[in-house]
Amino acid sequence: MLRLDGKVFSLERPLLMGILNLTPDSFSDGGLYLDPEKALERAREMVAEGADILDLGAESTRPGADPVPVEEEKRRLLPVLEAVLSLGVPVSVDTRKPEVAEEALKMGAHLLNDVTGLWDERMVALAARYGVPAVVMHMPVPDPKAMMAHARYQDVVAEVKAFLKAQAEKALGAGVPQVVLDPGFGFGKLLEHNLALLRRLDEIVALGHPVLVGLSRKRTIGELTGVEDPAQRVHGSVAAHLFAVLKGARILRVHDVRAHREALRVWEALWG
Ligand code: HH2
C-alpha cells in the first residue's frame, strides 16, 4: 500500500501519475505548460481523465539537459503547485534540488520525486522531516548532462537493484516513512538496458516496495516503434506500461492519462 496525503492506496489497482512539465524544453511537451493558466487547465484535465497523482516538474532531466537555477525552478513551479494542491489529488514534486523540494513540501506537496535517487543527503532529511514518501530512482551519476556517458553495465538489473536497495535502506533508516522504487528508464541507459530492466522488473518488485515506471513517450518507445515525434508515441507507451504492470509495477508515470486509463480499465476487467 501507499500512504499519500492522509489517504491509503491499496495498490491492488495500479495508479496513474500524470506528468505536468512546467518547462520550456522537456523532450515531449516543452513549452506547452509554461503559462500557469494552461498548466492548471492541463492538471484539471488529467484529474478528469483519471490521474490518481499529479507529478509537477520545472526542470527537464532529458539526456544532455542544462541545469536550471534554483530561483528559476521555484518561479516556474511554486505558483502552479499552490493551485494544483487544491484539486484534491496527491501531488508529487519532481526536483533534484533541496531548496526547491523544501519550498514545495512546506506548501504541502505529498511525495518527493528526486530522479537522482536521493543522492543529496539533504533530500533524505527533507522527506523524513516532512513525513512524505520519496521516489528512489536510479541514475548512474546525478547529472543528466553526463549520465549517457555512464551507460555501461555488467548486469544492469543487478546494479540498479543494488543501488535502489541501498538508497531505500538509507532513506528508511533516516526516517523517511515510505519509498517507491523506480529503475529510471532512459537515465544513463541504452535500449538494451531499458529492455532488460523491463523484462526483469519483477526482480526489483521483489525488493518489497511499490515500483513506479516511467517509459512515457521515451526514446526506447521511439526506437521500438520507429515513431520519431515523442508526442505520437502513446500506443507504444501503453504497451510497455501494461507489460510493466504484468511484472508488478504499481505506479505508471504518464503524459497520456486518458489512453492509459482506458487501457487499464480493459486490463482490470480481464484480470478481475
Ligand atoms: N522521467 C522523467 C522525469 N522524471 N521521474 C521518475 N520517477 N521516473 C522517470 O522515469 C522520470 C521522472 C523524464 O520525462 P519527462 O518529465 O517527460 O521529460 P523532461 O525530463 O524532459 O521534462
Boltz pocket constraint, residues with backbone or C-beta under 6 A from the ligand:
constraints:
  - pocket:
      binder: B
      contacts: [[A, 19], [A, 21], [A, 23], [A, 25], [A, 26], [A, 27], [A, 28], [A, 57], [A, 59], [A, 60], [A, 61], [A, 62], [A, 94], [A, 113], [A, 115], [A, 135], [A, 137], [A, 182], [A, 184], [A, 185], [A, 212], [A, 213], [A, 214], [A, 215], [A, 216], [A, 253]]
      max_distance: 6.0
